[in-house]
Amino acid sequence: MTTENKTKKPQTEDPTVTENNCDVEKTRQAMSDLYKNVTMAQSCIKTLLPYVEKQEVTKALHKQVEQYDHYVEQLDEMCENLNFDPTPAPKFAITMANMGIKAKMMTDKSITHVAKIMMQGTLNGIIDLYRMIRENNDIHPDVMLLQKQILRYEESKLESLKAYL
């Protein structure tokens, strides 16, 4: 190969790839998926909070909502940098999840039941996060890092909920 061939740029460049060698469309999809994950969790916890009577658990759930607020702020900032509005979780999905929580809490308001509901939702979020991470190896590194941070956070919350069983 001659020196001329080594320095020659490809004639067609993919417009979806940024300077970080990441796929912009996949990055945007990953941000939307992450946004849906976080806002769904946040909404479900807010729905569950009025049914929780134990102050210790209420306080922990409020802290969790605050952490999700922080993640939403981070995502909003990343989306703004890419001139992108993330797709929120469908209102129908949020409504159905919240109705399910309310129905479950009518039959049993015990802390063990609250922990069980929280663990099921958290595990669903963890599964989605693992899928996202596995599928999105060519997204922006900051978005990948945030996915992994949220995953670690969710896994720690799952562990802490075991104490209430």
C-alpha positions as CSV (number, residue, x, y, z in Angstrom):
1,M,0.0,0.0,0.0
2,T,1.4,3.4,-0.9
3,T,1.5,6.4,1.4
4,E,-1.1,8.0,-0.8
5,N,-3.6,5.2,-0.2
6,K,-3.0,5.3,3.6
7,T,-3.8,9.0,3.9
8,K,-6.8,9.0,1.6
9,K,-10.1,9.5,3.3
10,P,-13.1,7.4,2.4
11,Q,-15.3,9.1,-0.2
12,T,-18.5,8.5,1.6
13,E,-18.7,9.1,5.3
14,D,-21.6,7.9,7.5
15,P,-23.4,11.0,8.8
16,T,-24.7,9.1,11.8
17,V,-21.2,8.6,13.2
18,T,-19.7,11.4,15.4
19,E,-16.2,12.3,16.1
20,N,-16.3,9.9,19.0
21,N,-16.9,7.0,16.6
22,C,-20.3,6.5,18.0
23,D,-23.6,6.1,16.2
24,V,-25.8,9.2,16.8
25,E,-29.1,7.4,16.1
26,K,-28.2,4.6,18.5
27,T,-27.1,7.1,21.1
28,R,-30.4,8.9,20.8
29,Q,-32.3,5.7,21.1
30,A,-30.3,4.7,24.1
31,M,-31.0,8.0,25.8
32,S,-34.7,7.6,25.1
33,D,-34.7,4.1,26.5
34,L,-32.8,5.2,29.5
35,Y,-35.1,8.1,30.0
36,K,-38.1,5.8,29.8
37,N,-36.5,3.4,32.3
38,V,-35.8,6.2,34.9
39,T,-39.0,8.0,34.5
40,M,-41.1,4.8,34.8
41,A,-39.3,3.9,38.0
42,Q,-39.8,7.4,39.3
43,S,-43.5,7.4,38.5
44,C,-44.0,4.0,40.1
45,I,-42.3,4.9,43.3
46,K,-44.4,8.1,43.6
47,T,-47.5,6.0,43.1
48,L,-46.4,3.6,45.8
49,L,-45.3,6.3,48.4
50,P,-48.8,7.2,49.8
51,Y,-49.3,3.5,50.7
52,V,-46.1,3.2,52.7
53,E,-46.6,3.7,56.4
54,K,-43.2,2.9,57.8
55,Q,-41.2,6.2,58.0
56,E,-37.8,4.5,57.3
57,V,-39.1,3.0,54.0
58,T,-40.8,6.3,53.0
59,K,-37.5,8.2,53.5
60,A,-35.6,5.6,51.4
61,L,-38.1,5.8,48.6
62,H,-38.0,9.7,48.6
63,K,-34.2,9.5,48.3
64,Q,-34.6,7.1,45.4
65,V,-36.9,9.5,43.6
66,E,-34.4,12.3,44.2
67,Q,-31.7,10.1,42.6
68,Y,-33.9,9.5,39.6
69,D,-34.4,13.3,39.4
70,H,-30.6,13.6,39.2
71,Y,-30.5,11.0,36.4
72,V,-33.2,12.8,34.5
73,E,-31.3,16.1,34.7
74,Q,-28.1,14.3,33.4
75,L,-30.1,12.8,30.5
76,D,-31.7,16.2,29.7
77,E,-28.3,17.8,29.5
78,M,-27.0,15.1,27.3
79,C,-30.0,15.3,25.0
80,E,-29.7,19.1,24.8
81,N,-26.1,18.7,23.7
82,L,-27.4,16.5,20.8
83,N,-30.4,18.7,20.1
84,F,-32.7,15.8,20.9
85,D,-35.8,15.3,22.9
86,P,-36.0,11.9,24.5
87,T,-39.1,9.8,24.0
88,P,-40.9,9.5,27.3
89,A,-42.4,6.2,28.5
90,P,-45.9,5.8,26.9
91,K,-48.6,7.3,29.2
92,F,-50.6,4.1,28.7
93,A,-47.7,2.0,30.2
94,I,-47.2,4.4,33.1
95,T,-51.0,4.4,33.8
96,M,-51.2,0.6,33.7
97,A,-48.2,0.2,36.0
98,N,-49.6,2.7,38.4
99,M,-53.0,1.1,38.4
100,G,-51.4,-2.3,39.0
101,I,-49.5,-0.9,42.0
102,K,-52.7,0.7,43.5
103,A,-54.6,-2.6,43.1
104,K,-51.8,-4.6,44.7
105,M,-51.6,-2.2,47.6
106,M,-55.3,-2.4,48.3
107,T,-55.0,-6.0,49.3
108,D,-51.8,-5.8,51.4
109,K,-50.0,-2.7,52.7
110,S,-47.3,-4.5,54.6
111,I,-43.6,-3.6,54.2
112,T,-42.9,-7.0,52.9
113,H,-45.5,-6.5,50.1
114,V,-44.0,-3.1,49.4
115,A,-40.6,-4.6,49.1
116,K,-41.9,-7.3,46.8
117,I,-43.5,-4.8,44.5
118,M,-40.4,-2.6,44.5
119,M,-38.1,-5.6,43.8
120,Q,-40.2,-6.7,40.9
121,G,-40.1,-3.3,39.3
122,T,-36.4,-2.9,40.0
123,L,-35.6,-6.2,38.5
124,N,-37.5,-5.3,35.4
125,G,-35.5,-2.1,35.2
126,I,-32.2,-4.1,35.7
127,I,-33.2,-6.5,32.9
128,D,-33.8,-3.6,30.5
129,L,-30.5,-1.9,31.5
130,Y,-28.6,-5.1,30.8
131,R,-30.3,-5.4,27.4
132,M,-29.5,-1.8,26.6
133,I,-25.8,-2.1,27.5
134,R,-25.4,-5.3,25.5
135,E,-27.0,-3.8,22.4
136,N,-25.4,-0.4,22.5
137,N,-21.7,-0.9,22.3
138,D,-21.2,1.9,19.7
139,I,-23.0,4.7,21.5
140,H,-21.5,7.9,23.0
141,P,-19.2,6.9,26.0
142,D,-21.0,9.3,28.3
143,V,-24.4,7.7,27.7
144,M,-22.8,4.2,28.1
145,L,-21.3,5.4,31.4
146,L,-24.7,6.7,32.6
147,Q,-26.3,3.4,31.7
148,K,-23.8,1.5,33.8
149,Q,-24.1,4.0,36.7
150,I,-27.9,3.6,36.7
151,L,-27.5,-0.2,36.5
152,R,-25.2,-0.3,39.5
153,Y,-27.6,2.0,41.4
154,E,-30.6,-0.3,40.6
155,E,-28.6,-3.4,41.7
156,S,-27.8,-1.7,45.0
157,K,-31.5,-0.8,45.5
158,L,-32.4,-4.4,44.8
159,E,-30.0,-5.6,47.5
160,S,-31.2,-3.0,50.0
161,L,-34.9,-4.1,49.5
162,K,-34.1,-7.6,50.7
163,A,-33.9,-6.3,54.3
164,Y,-37.6,-5.6,54.2
165,L,-38.7,-9.1,53.2
